[in-house]
Amino acid sequence: MKTIIEPFKIKMVEPIKLTSPAERETVLRQAGFNVFQIPAEQVIIDLLTDSGTSAMSAEQWAGMLRGDESYAGARSWYRFEAVLRELTGMPHVLPTHQGRASERILFELIGGPGKVIPSNNHFDTTRANIEHSGARAVDLVIDEGKQPRNRHPFKGNLDVSKLESLIQAVGAHSIPLCMVTVTNNSGGGQPVSLENLRAVREVCQRHGIPLFLDACRFAENAYLIKQREAGQRGRTARAIAREMFDLADGATISAKKDGLVNIGGVLLMRNDDLARRANNLLILTEGFVTYGGLAGRDLEAMAQGFTEVLDEAYLNYRLRSVAYLGEHVLAAGVPIVEPPGGHAIYVDAAAFCPHIPPAQFPGQALVCALYRHAGIRAVEIGSVMFGQVDPDTGESAAPPMELVRLAIPRRVYTQSHIDYTVEALVEIYQRRDTLRGLRIVSESQALRHFTAQFEEI
Ligand SMILES: *Cc1c(COP(=O)(O)O)cnc(C)c1O
């Protein structure tokens, strides 16, 4: 059979309110043309993020009821620890409330002034936690990873020669660890190959630098390796994921992605001394080592989620549904970051509306058009998010691209929802010259994309 179906049935439904164009016009104006200010109930298809938005399975919900809420040594903790150990081979498993809590603990221990932490691309919370510690975060993704139309199969790869140069320049002693983000979220959800992970590992080992994964989307990365890397077709996603973890000395994970849960995180490591110090910090700020700021039921849901996510039928459907969205809009001429990534499609808004200059926010114009036309909520990743002038330095971090991200929640939407999204985007593309730029009427000092108010030009 050619059609790849959703490998699940729907047991419980959450109604979607189908708003009219007139209602959406009112909502959009009330929100000051900022979709972060729109109540979720007024959204038909919510593609703002794939983080914490997964639908849980019947087994996960059953686990929630079985959750053991004992303070220390709960049954749910032992199950969670066993699942993570088997999945990753890491001896030390620390539960945290979400990914950034793992990052905060790790970088408080190994960061600090004078330290440099390389990665392919640091995610924004990772970078923020590194910089908060006083250390410097450096992105070393391969050049192909920055070219929207380049169809390199592993655009998330870390450039090994750039890593060697960085080590030459700052000295291995200033690099407490090297990170690799799988898949590379900030770089378009693009995967990292096993070959690249092995090469990075080799360089790190030669210089005595530990290698950590930011492994939020480890399962999607493993399946893209299976599909795209020579010699990997015959292996299971589980075996590939295990090899990825075997190459690393530790990992931070937000379980809100491939953990298939709505809240939760993990910090993993091999080094006993580092783990002892991390456990002390965990107790200080998150909770005792057998619950880490979560309820026993959350640990059950994570244990089950980390098991289900490696199901090959699920991964095949998941990667296919994202690629399906990408290929269909691409066929109609819509410019996107190619090839489609693991969890989202990124539309190149600068190419989509060339008549709108970056100063008038082409990405925001497209985000508003998607909401107006079809009630779809996407997110701007361009001049609104990154173009703000820093009040201290007077500098603006001009973004390399004007993108609009359509992130697909896991197991939430069916093919007809995706078809509807394709249709909406293509219809807007056909009358793209009618889209209007925006100007900001009010903004906050930092992270303005959450609260800024706009008006149309
Ligand atoms: C989401 C994410 C994080 C942070 O996780 P939270 O659970 O949101 O704190 C870190 N790294 C990557 C790559 C992510 O996608």
The ligand as a Gaussian input file, in Angstrom:
#p B3LYP/6-31G(d) Opt

LIG

0 1
 C       12.737000      22.541000      23.545000
 C       14.182000      22.454000      23.456000
 C       14.999000      22.691000      24.576000
 C       14.449000      23.199000      25.900000
 O       13.502000      22.357000      26.450000
 P       12.278000      22.904000      27.342000
 O       11.578000      21.644000      27.753000
 O       11.449000      23.788000      26.476000
 O       12.851000      23.630000      28.501000
 C       16.353000      22.523000      24.424000
 N       16.901000      22.154000      23.261000
 C       16.152000      21.926000      22.166000
 C       16.811000      21.488000      20.899000
 C       14.772000      22.064000      22.220000
 O       14.047000      21.845000      21.130000

